[in-house]
């Protein structure tokens, strides 16, 4: 039996379930072995992030196309993962558009942390200056540092946020609005 984690680790490619506009979509994220192991997402020639309504649609496009990042490994990953519909991870772009009302909602903050990591990788991949500028705002950098301190380094201490939540929410919503301009969704 094939396991998604084993296949994903073998090829450094990961099936992501993306929650966007209250819908589930799928894409692939991974290291581009042919380009210094830089983390990348599936994008088209214009740099739009490609999201598919099912893993089958995503894998079908990958198998038919040879213009994506780390194409040889990506093609092998797509062939081997075929038939597996469980995602490696779930990322919610929608969390960026929500007001932060409960400062004790650690799951929300963990979701924002993981989402911002993916968004930052994407903005660097396509060199989107507007999205990069949004991600590099001082308030977001400090917020991500706060989250990293808690989730990565010291889960046993008290979680604190050192930034203004209302201003932070405005910045997160700005990133979400920019993502809406950069995402291309596919439905059967």
C-alpha positions, 0 to 999 in steps of 0.5 A: 500500500502506498502512503502519501508521506513516504511518496512525498518525502521521497520526491520532496513534493507534497499534495496540499489541500488549499481552502480558498473562498470557502472551497477546497482546492489542491496543488503541489508544493515542494523543493525544486531539486533542479534549482537549489532546493528552492520551495515552489508551488505549481504556477502557470507561465504568468505566475498565477497559483494553480488550484484544482478542485480534485487531486485527479485534475491536478495530477492529470495536468502534471502528467500532460505538461512538462513546463512545471518546476522540477519536472522530472521528479514532479512527473514521477511523484504524480505517477506514484501518488496517483490514486491517493486522494489524501493531502499531505497538509491543509493550508487555509488562505481564508484564515487571512481574511478573517478578523482575529477575535480570540487571542487564545485560538492557537489552532487559528494562529498555527493555521495563519503561521503555516499559511504565511510560510506558503505565501512567502515562498510563493511570493519569492518564487514568482517575485511578486513585489507587491506580495513580497512587500506585504509579507515583509511589513514589520508587523507581519515579521514580528507576528511570525517571529512571535508565532515561531517562538511559540510553535517552533521553539517553546510550546510550553511557555505562554503564547503572547502576541506583541503586535496590534491585532487590528492592524495585523488583521488589516495586513493579513486581509491585504495579503488575501486580496493580493492572493485573490488576484494571483490564484487561478482555479480549475473546476471540472 
